[in-house]
């Protein structure tokens, strides 16, 4: 089943784009489903896709020592994750674990960049600007979560 541009428009990473600007991006998008407890990705894995939550909740976790992970934030409907796929390092620095049965929209980052943003620099710029804003917010949220873990 094809992903409609209207679905992408509801996602925090794409909310600033017009429906017309989302049509070709929607053509690259796919639905994926995961079960409760599934890992969508692991720290250290090659980052190839970006994800947007449609249903369920995803815990973004860091490993504080071998075998022990803590959640730094939880994502729900319309939230974007997997941003390292759009960066040069292309490695995940966290784990993404499903807290419920989860349905996401995924897009292969190379396809998004090569088929869309290299041809339309303005859209690429706008999306990377929005990506930077979301990363900054996630870093702030993570900092607050880590500080709360250190409270006696």
N, C-alpha and C positions, 0 to 999 in steps of 0.2 A: 504494500500500500504506500502510495506517495505521501510525502510530508507536505502539507499545505503551507503556503507563505503565512497565513493567518496564525498558524501554530508558532512559527519562528518569531513573529511579531510580539508575542507574549513573553518571550525569553529576555532576560535582562541584558544579554550581550547584543541582541538585535533590536531592542525596542525603539531605538532612535532612527532606524531605517524605514523607508516607505515600503508598502506592500509590493509595489512595482520593483523595488530594488532587492526584494527578497525572493523573487520568483526563481532566478537562476541558482541562488543559494539553496533553496528548497529542493531543487533538482539533484543536489549532491547529498542531501540528508537522508538518513535511514532510521527506522525505529529499531530499538533493541530492548530486550527484556531480561531481567536478572531476578533471581530468587533471593529471599531474605538470607543474609550471611555471605552471599557471593561477593568476591572482590572484583571490582570493575578493572582496577589496575593496582599495581604494587610499586612501592618505592624502588627506584633503580631501573624499572622497565623503560623501554623506548616509548616515548610519547608520540602517538600517531593520530589520535582523534581528539576532538573536543566533544563535550557532552552537555546536554541540557535536560534537566529533570522534568518529566511530564507527570509522573505519578510516583508516590512513595517518597522515602527519605534516604539520603546517602550521607554517611559519616565520613568526613575527611580526617584521617588519622596520621599521626607520626609515631615512629618507633622510638621509645625513650631508652630502651636497652633490648637486647635480643629476646624476642618472644613477648615483649610487653609494649602494646600500643595504647595511645590515648587519643581520644577524639578532640580535635581542635575547633571544629565547627560542623554543623549539620546543615545539609542543603535539602530544600523541598522544592515544590513545583515552581517552575520557571527559572530556576537558578542554573548558572553556567559553571562548569568545572573542566579540568583538563587543559588549562592554559599553557602548560609547558610544551604542548604540541605546536604552538605558534611561535615558540622561542628557539633560538639557535641551539641551546643545550639539548633539547628534545628528550629529556629524562624526567620521569615523574619523581618528585621529592616527597610524596605522601602516598598513603593508601586510600582507596575509595571503597568503602564497605557498605553494602545494602542493609539498611535497618528493617526494611519491609520488602515486599515484592516491588520491584522498581521498573518503570518504563522510562526510557530516555530517547532523545533524538541525538544521533551522533553524526559527525561530519569528519571525513578524513582531512586533516589540516593541510596537507600538501595540495589536495584538489582545490580546497578553498582558496589558497594562496595563488596557485598556478593558473587555475581556470577563471577566477573572479578578480582577485585583488591586483594581480600583475597587469590586468587589462583595465582596471578601474581603480587608479591610485587613490582617488578621493574616498571611495568606500573602504578601501583597505586602511587608509589613515584613520577614518572615523571609527572603524572597528578596533584597531589597535589602541586608539585613545581610550575607548570604552573599556577595553581589556585592561589597560593600565589602571584605570579608576577602580575596577573590580578587584584587581590584585592588591592595590593599596588598601582597600576596605578589608579584604581577607587578611592581610598582614596585621592590620589593626585589631581585627577580631581575634586572630591567633595570639597576639601579644596579650590581650586581656584574658583570654582563656588560660594561657600559661601562667600569668600572674595569679589567677585564682587557684591554680594547682599548687602554687608555692605558699599559699596562706596557711598558717598553722591551724 
